[in-house]
Amino acid sequence: MATYLDAILDLHRERCANDRRDLAPLREECGRMIAAPSFEGALRTRRFGVIAEVKRRSPVRGSMTDGEISPREVALDYQAGGAAAISVLTDAPHFGGSLDDLAEVAQAVSIPVLRKDFLLSERDLCDARIYGASAALLIAAALDRGDLERLIRFSGSIGIDILLEVHDPEEISGLDLVGLDFHGALGINQRDLLTFEVDPDRAVSFRSQLGDAFPVVAESGVKGPEDARALAEAGYDAILVGETLMRAEDRLGALKALCVL
């Protein structure tokens, strides 16, 4: 059965196939970048962290705010509110983001910045690094095993961490992350691929299957401190929160409420 992810990925695969840029100059440019703050390190140094997301809209829920946002101002609020890192959605067709949003945020803050998008190639990872990201999202369901392993290896060569997102731990069963020299974190997305609905029990039920070799992040569905506390008690190192913060009247206060754990 086709999922919401399939339709989005079709567009990104077409874009990827049409991206004929020479990889060598992009890789060289990554090598000239100043080292970014460690995404994995930021999650390891806290008992429980919040990755706060700059998100303009969603394909299901529409616009996050009544008017235009300033990614820079939102990011500065997040940093002041105690976020461990900031996620920036850069997908344009479905989420209204851009690489310019990523650069604006990365230039404004001193904490790690994650490029959240449907990334499929080495060029995508290079763009993330060049525009200032410390980390980039890879979705296990979007990549076959060979491509996933290749991109994880490549990420280490350009100095960018990975948030490896799964919807079921079986998606990465047998994947030797240590052998691939993986740097970053594992994420469980609580949003169902078929319905786009959030399953609040998904992260809790899967936590024990993800081990403790890397920080583990719960994504989607966090509405407030009670949800955050339940995930912390289940053993998660961090949560990624977008819509709840973007829609909050007091964005700074909403974030601080999640960071008290």
N, C-alpha and C positions, 0 to 999 in steps of 0.2 A: 504493500500500500504506500502511495506517495505521501510524504510528510511536508510540513511547511518549509522544512530545511531544504528539501529537494528543489523547490521552485527558486529559492534564493540562490542555491548553489549553481543551478543551471546558468544563471546570469553571470556569476563570478567565474565559472569555468570558461565561458565564452570570452570574458574580459581577459582572463589569464592566457588563453590560447592566442589572443591578439596582441599580447604584450611581447614585443620582439626586441626589447632593449637588451643590449649587451650586458651580461651579468658581471663581467670582470670589473668595469669601472664602478659599478654600484658597490661591489665588495671592497674595492680599494677605498671608496668614500667612507664606508663603514669603519675601515681601519684607521681613518684619520679623525674619527669622532672622539671627543672627550668621553672617558668612561662614564657610563650612567650609573646612578645609585642602584644597588642590587635589589631586585624585586624579591627573590628568595630570601635574602638576608633580612629585609624589612619584615617579612612574615615570621621568620625564625626568632626575631628579637622581642616579639610580643607574645603574651599569653593568649591573646585573642585580638585579631585585627579586623579592621573594616576597609575593604577596597571600595571606595565611593566612585560612582559612575557619572560621567557627563553624557547625558542621553537626550537627544532632541525629541525623538518620537519613536514609536514602535509600529510594526505593520498591523498589529491587532488593536492596540490601545490608543493609537493616534498620537497627537502632540502631547508632550509632557508638561508644557506650560502654555499660558494664554498668549504670550508674545515671544519675541526673539530672546535668546539667552546670550550671555557673554561667557564662553567657555573659560576664559581667564578668571573672571569674577567667581564663577561657580567653583573652579579649582582652588582658588585662594580661600574660599569659605571652607572647602573640604580640608585643606591643609590646616587651617586654624582650628577646625573642629576635631582634629586628632586622627584623621585617616592615615592608615598605614601606607596606602598607595592610591592612585587615581586611575580609573579605567576610562578610556575615551572611545566611544563608538565612532568608527570612521566610515562605515558603510553609508553611501549616499542614497541609493534608490529606496531602501526600506527603512532606514533609521535617520536619514537626514544629516549624517555626519560627514567628515572629510579629514584628509591628512592635515589640512590647515588647522582644524580644531586641535588635532594632536600636537602640532608644533606650538600652538598658542599656549596650551596647557603646560607642555614640557618646559617652555621658556619661563613660565610664571612661577613654578614650584620647585622645591628641592627634594621632594619625596619621589619614589619611583612612579612611572607612568606606564600603563598597559595599553597597547593597541588592541582593541577588541573589534574583530571583523571576521570575515569568512576567508581566511588566508590559505592559499593553495600552492604557493611557489616560493622559491628562494628570493625572487624579486619582491614579493610581498613582505618578506621578513627584512630585506634590506631597506625598503621604504620605511618600515616601522622604526628601524634603528636610526636612519638618516633624519627622520622627522622628530627624533628625540626620545623614543620609547625605551624603557628599560626592559620591557617584556612584551610578548605578543601571544595572542590566543591561537591555539591549534585545536580544532574540534575533531576528535577521533572519528566520529561518524561521517565526517566529510572527506576522509582520506583513506586510501587503502594502506595496508600495513607497510609496504615498501616505501610509499611516499612519506608516510608519517615518520618512519625511521630516518629517511634521508633528510627531512627538514629539521628533525631534532639534532642530528649531527651538524647540519649547516648552521643552526642557531648558535652553537658553541663557537664556531669559527668566526662569527661576527660580533660576539659579545652581547647577545641578547638572550634573556631568560624566556621560558615558555610557561604559559598557563595551559596545561593539557586538559581539555574538557571532555568528560565522558557523561553519558546518560545511564550507563550500566557498566560496572567494572569489567564485564566480559569483553567489552570493546578493546581493552588493553591487556587482556589475559595473555601471559607469556611474553609480554614486551619487556626486554631487558633494559630498563632505563639507566641503571648504573653503568652497564656496558656501553650505552650510547652517550655517556658523559652528560646526562640530562641535568640541566640547571633550571629551577623554577618551582612550580607547584602543580598539584593535581586538583582539578575542579569537578565537582558533581553538580550538574545542572538539574534542578528540580522541575524544570519545565518539560512536559511530555512532547515528544517529537510529532506525535500523531494529532494531538488535539490543541497544542500550545497552552494547555492548562497546567497550572502548578500543582504538583503532588507534594504536599508538605512532609510526607513520611519518607520520600525517596532518599534524601540525604542521610537521614538517621539510620535507615535500614542498610545502607551501603557502606557506612563509614568503616566498619571493621575489615572490609575487603580491600581497602586502599593502603593499609599498612602505615608505617611511620617513618619511612625513609625520606619523604619529602613533605613539606607543608601541604595541608589539604583544605580546600576552599569550597564552601557551599554557595551556589549561585542561584539566584531567582527566588522570589516568594517571601522574602523577609519583610514583614510589615511593621515590626517594632521590636522593642527590647525583649518581649517574651519569646518571639521566634529566635532572636539572636542567642538568648540564654539557652534555649533548648539545643541549638546547634553546638554551642560551646560545651555543654554538658555531654553531648554525643561524641566529643573529641575533635571537633573541627578547629583548625588554627585561625581561620578567617572566614568572613562572609563577603560576597560581592553584592552590593546594593545599588540599584539604579532608580527605578520608578518611584519607590517610597521616598527617596531623598529629593528627586527632581520635582515631585508634586507637593512636597511639604511647604506650608506657608513659612515656617521657620526652618530653613534647610540646615542652618548651623546647629540649632537646638536638636533637631531630629538626629543628626549625626552624633552629636555628643551623647545622646541617650543610648545609642548603640555601642559607643566606645567605653562605657563605664564598666564593662564586664572584666 
